[in-house]
Structure formats: structure tokens, C-alpha cells
Amino acid sequence: MSQLLRLRRTLKFPRALGLTLISIVLGFFVGAIVLLVAGYNPLEAYGIMIFGVFGLPRYISYTIIIAAPLILTGLSVTFAFRTGLFNIGAEGQFIAGSIAAVIVGHFVRLPIILHVPLVFVSAMVAGALWGSISGFLKARYGVHEVISTIMLNWLALYMNNYLIKLPFLHRVGTEASQKIQDTARIDILGVWKTSPEGREWRMENPFWGDILRSEINLGILFALIAAMVVWYIINRTTLGYELRAVGYNQDAANYGGIPVKKSMTVSMAIAGALAGAAGGIQIMGVTQEITVLAAMEGNGFDGIAVSLIGANTPIGVVLSGFLFGALRYGGTKIQPALGAPRELINIVMGTIVYFIAMPNLFTLLQERYFSWKKKRLDISLPKEAGGESKNV
Amino acid sequence: MAQNESNIAVDLRGISKHFGTFVANDDISISIMKGEVHALLGENGAGKTTLMKALYGMHRPTSGKIFLWGKEVDVTDPKVAISLGIGMVHQHFMLVRPFTVTQNIILGMEPTGLFGAIDFLQSRKRVEELSKKYGLLVDPDALIEDISVGMEQRVEILKALYRGAEILILDEPTAVLTPQEIDDLMGIIRNLTVEGKTVIIITHKLKEIKHIADRCTIIRRGKKIDTVRVHDVTEQDLARMMVGREVNFDVPRGPFNPGTVALEVRKVSSLDGRGLPALKDLSFTLQKGEILAIAGVDGNGQTELAEVLTGLRNLVSGNIFLRNEDIKNLTTKDIIRKGLVAIPQDRQKFGLVLEFSVSENIILQEYDKPTFSRNGILLNDAIHDYSAELIEKFDVRPPVPEYKASELSGGNQQKVIIAREVSQNPDVLIANQPTRGLDVGAIEFVHRALIEQRDRGKAVLLISLELDEVLGLADRILVLYEGKIVGELEAAQADEQKVGILMAGGQL
């Protein structure tokens, strides 16, 4: 019998996956209706998007480049969520991480083998500090983390803009900071590919040459490793056990002797570190500098959607991060080709999140119209045990 | 009893209710006569409340028919039920606390005068009339937040009567009352039937059924077992029908053999959640090998006492000694490690992480011990084996460590908690309302577990609102009233009368 139960448990996962896939399809469907209403051919638009994502090696690598930081901010939101905290502050933690990455990347001189890890760790530490402020405020003074993280997002943005204007960091004649040293870069062959030999080689090898036209970088590796580490921490360590216990039931965790307040701070620090890492790889792999921000870029906010679509699990976040990256990149293609606004992609994304947020809708639909699907595993428990559980 | 057609108030015919694959009610037929007190007896989760919710229109039965006064009715929602003359008093009262008694009673059916203004004078008069007629004495102008639980219940009953209820359903009406209040309620129920009302009471307390009901329908696991005349059966018979096996009310216990003092509470004062004094200069000692029961009506400091002892609430003054060591204001974890464990009063809020598996719950206080984790990594095999062992020993069903705690029945959840606490081999076990909401079978299990601890020479502090439980288990009884110990009784000299008087703040 215990095997049956375990089987049922593992069967739950495909069900969640199924609901997510249905939500994604419905999201595209609603997007198609919007396109139709706006006077565009949805098939054509989606065709352009699909080609725009998969059509050339370069396109795929762009999608991956965009996905990497989204996976990290998605992991950040997921991690906090497992402790029952809603991290709206991945945006600010991202900015904090990128500022630290630029400062350490520009001013410190080290060989690449040390410089890259140092910059990465600095970005994580900066993000962790930024995140832990919210955790501490919640634990110590009961300040709701949604409020404090939103405030800290703006603080990070203005701090970013302020620091860029300071002489030590400002690059004269630009709206940007100094660039990081080449030893801190993680874009693949970033320096060589623009050299004369590099250009020549790229002409001779069109496939790899095309990939190298994008800012292909090691960020995705960092993101995938982070996903594995997060999974391990959550599921296999005492720290993860404590954090989950607090997330599910603070009172019982407290009663059991788990330090609830410390857990909140730690959880937000780790969440912040993940978002900070996203900022770090963006600097090291793509931008190499920070620029004056007129508004939030959305890296952290998109992380919330990535986390939701990924059902707050690390593996789900990786998959939904790629989906999101593809949509974000593919969406930019329909504007020049069709004149359709790229904001349409936001509608699709928003719709997916909405559908995912109402799983009860599907349960209802399933009961009404798809009773053939109800061939659930009927487990007959011992009556004394199973029979009563519904009423508890 | 002559089943005269016109005398049948409610006729349920073949009622079934399914929730997914779970069958809550299975083809239940009951005829309830006008003017009788009809008890629905069953364990928790047997389907009593589900059945009555169908009658009150809170959900539709999957199949079956409902007849009222010989006519088939379709009770689509509670409004329809009310218009048909059915009233229900729920286990948890649904009153607007800042409103007066009168305002609550007329809520939704306010008599109005000129320009739709509420005619309070008339309302008040009606409330007084009703209250006098049925002996339901209330102060019509008192605010709900200022009156006692027993009074609140009267307001709920009046509310139903005001809406013209002829058939009154009371869901576990005595769960929150003191013995004296229970007596009053019994009187009220009798008045109601004298006036021709029909009363259905849902309960799992056998004594009350013997006391008040004319007939009793026993429901077990969704099925009707029988309808009996209460006079013709004993409490033992009822219990057997309810549980499906012989129930032993008297758990065997060893001789009373108290040892040294395990826990001493000395002049402890503490505040409640609102910052008001909850415990006032409380002192008592707990010896090894005894069960010391704290009796009292809910809200007299029980919660705060348990929290103070387990490190969840700070003292204002006083000391708590565990084997001569002061544990006041230590963290919960430290107190547990020093040998004081507790069965919390709210097992779903404090006792368990419902989303966790049984095994994750079992290690809740010990996950960081070297047995279960090394260098911050959980040792899943060790955790699994240990859980499986406890599950077998304490007969948790289903016997699967990976099963989610939320999927267990209340009794099995309690078993998990007891397994966890007792297995740490404590010196002192605090059990705060350990059988709340449990059925007879599970209660028996819990009582056995407490007595076993006592017989093994452990000190057990039982905090309970159930007088039967206190009288049945305790070696010594303390009565808590308004944060003070107002009386101490040896088990031999205690009876319901004496403890009841002390619980209500009286003097012996």
C-alpha cells in the first residue's frame, strides 16, 4: 500500500505540470484573440515569434542569455516563498548585485580565475544584504516584506543613479559607469571575437560565428547550478527544513523550537543573494556597466511570474525561465515585422499567470466536462484511518 | 412509538452525500417526530454535521429526498431552510460582536418603521417576549462582546426562534459550556419541546443524550447504524454502536505512587495577548508519577499557563522550576531539551506542520540532533526508519511516514504528536486539552498514553475543559478561575458538583 501512496504522490507532479501547460496554451489563445481584435493575424505573429526564437543559432543563444537572470530572480522569489515570504524586492536586489559587480569588477585587478568568482560572490553578498534588510525588518519590527522590498527597490534604483554620477565611477561623456575589467567578463571569447583574427574565424565558421554574434556567456551555467543548489538546500538540509517549516506554519515551527525570526532573515538573505547573482551575471556577461535607470527594468518583477509559472519549484523555475526568455526575446520580433506592439507579449504572460493562479477553475472544468479523466487511483485505506480524514 | 404520518416533522429519505470519492453520508433515512429531542450520535467525521447541513441547505445531497411535515421540499440554501421553519445553531457562533443582543437577533429581518428606519422599540419587545416564553434569559441591550459564551448561545437560539424556527438543529451545543451552563441549556431545550418545537442535537457525548434526548440515531462512517429510544439503552450500548466495538471507559492504572517534585510553579504572573493579567500569582507543584489536572472553563488562563510553561510566553513575575532548575523565559527548544514536553491545545496550529509529511513532523524538535542530521544535511534514511518505528508503536494510520499530516484524521494527527513528545523521554508532559475534537476511540488512546506516562513515573499535567476527563484521569485536581487556583481536590473527594462550583467561581 505504501508504494501506491508514493505513486500517487509522484503523480501529483504531472498534474501540476499539465495545468501549467494548459495555462500556457490558454495564454497564447487569449493573446491570439487580442491580436485578432487589434487587426493582426495571430498565426503570422506567432510564426514570426517562433522563427525569431529558433530561426538562427544566434536567436537561441539570445533566448538563453535573457533566460539566465530570469531563472535566478525566479529562484529568488521561489526561495523566499517557501519560507512564506513574498519577495517583491528581487528587482532592487538585482540592482544591488549589479552595482557591486561593477565596482569590484572595475577596481579590483586579479587574474580571471579569481576575478570572476570574486565579482560573482560580491554581487551575491550585495543582494543578500539588500534582501536581509527586509527579512530583518519583518522579524524585528513586523514590517511587512512586501512594503519594505518595494521601498528598497526604489532605494536601489536611486542609489544606482547616484553612484553613476560620482566621479570615481562615472565614465565621462556617458550616462553609464566605468566598465568592468576584461578579467571579470564571462561572455565567451568576448575580447577575442572582435579582434581581426576573431572576425576572420567567425566568417569561416558561420554556425559558431553566428552564436558568437550574441553576448553568449556563462551566466546560464551559474543559473543552472544555482537551481540545483537551491533544490538541495530546500529539500535536503536542516536549513531548508527550518525554512519550510516556518513557511508552512510559523506557530508549529516556533513550538518545535525553530528560530522563526532568524529563519526569516536568513531566507530573505538567500533570496537576495540569488537576485544579486542575477545582477552580477548580467554585468559580467552582457552589459559590463551599469547605466542610469529611468525606470525599473523588470528583471526582478518578471522573476515573480517565472516563479509562479514554475510552481515555486527549482526545476519549474528553470523551465519557465526559458519560456519567459523566449517570449521576451521573440516578442521583440513582431514589432518590426508586423508593427504589432511588443506589449502583446506581456498580455500573453499575464494571462498565463492568471490561469495558473486559478487552478480551481481547471478542477471545476475537469469535474464538469472531463469526467472520463477522473480515473483516479482509488486507494482504499483502512477505514478507521482514511475514512475520516476529510472532516478534519 | 406510533409513527403517525402527521406527527413527523422531518423525514429524511435515503440521503447520500459524496465529496469526490469520499462518501460522507450513505443512504441515511431518519424520521424525526414533532416535539421530540432527537440526538444524532457519531464520532468526529462520521457525517452527522454533513447530514444536518443538507437539511439546513448548506449543501445539496448527492441523492435522497427531504420531507417536511409530509411534503417534499428542496432546500437549496439556508434562506429557504429558514423560511421553512428550520433553524441551526452552529458550533462556532456567528454573531456581530460589537452589536447588542437585540441587534444581532433581528439582523437581516429588522422590523422597520417610517422611511425604513429600524424600529428598535418593537424589536426589543419581541426579543423580550421570546426570551420570556422559552426561559432564555438574556439582556437585550448587552453587547455580545460583554456576555458569556453560554449567553451567546442563547442569543443564537433566540435568533433562530425569531426567524420562526419550528425545528431547531444544535451542533455540539455543550462543547463550550460549563457544567452549570449545560444544565441551563438542558432546561431550555425542555422548554422548547414543551412549546412544541422539535430539537435535533448533534453530539458525541453520551451522558447528554441519556439526559435530554428522547430518541437517538447513531451514525458511523456515513452510515446509519440504528435509531433507538434512549430509555431502552445504556451508555455502553450507545458507545458500542457509535464506535463499532466495545469501548473501555475506565483505563486501568497502577497505584498512585507519587515521587519527588518534578515541576514547581511559584507565584507566576503573566499577561494575555491583549496585555491584561491572565495568570495571577499562580503556585503549584507537580510530582513524578501523578496526573495533576487543571480544571476550569475556557479562557481562565489555561492557554497562558501552557504557553508560559513551554516558553512561548514570558512571565511578568515568579519562577518555574524543572527539577530545581529555573526554566522561566527560556526558549521552547531549551525547555524541551531539559525534559519538559507538551501536547499543544491546537494540534493543527501548534502541534503539526500540516503540509509536512508524518516523518518530517516527527523530527520537528529533533531535526538538528546528530541522529537525524550531520553538518546541516538531513539523514533521510535514519529519519524514515525512526518514523516508521514510532508509527508502528503508536499505531498511526495509514502507516506511511511519507503521508502528509493534513491527510490524517484528527485522532491520528494526535497520535503523531504524542509519539513525538513521549519518545523524547521527558520528565514532565503537559497535555493541554489533548482530546479536544477527538472521537471516543482516539480519546481512549490518548488517555491510555497519559496514564502510561504516569505509571512509568513521569509527571503529567493535564489541562482540560472536559470535566469527565479531569475526574477520570487525575490523581489531584486544581481548579483555575480567572488566572488563580481557587481550589485543590484529591481525586477521591472530587465530584462533578464540587469541581463545577469551583469552576464557576463559587466556594465550597
Interface residues (C-beta under 8 A of the other chain):
Chain A: M1 S2 L5 R6 R9 R236 T237 T238 L239 Y241 E242 R244 A245 Y248 N249 D251 A252 A253 N254 Y255 G256 G257 I258 R376 D378 L381 P382 K383 E384 A385 G386 G387 E388 S389 K390 N391 V392
Chain B: F19 T21 F22 A24 E43 N44 G45 A46 G47 T49 T50 R221 G222 T310 L312 T331 T332 K333 I336 P344 K349 F350 G351 L352 V353 L354 E355 F356 E360 L364 Q365 Y367 D368 S373 G376 I377 L378 N380 R397 P398 P399 V400 E402 Y403 E407 L408 S409 G410 G411 N412 Q413 D439 G441
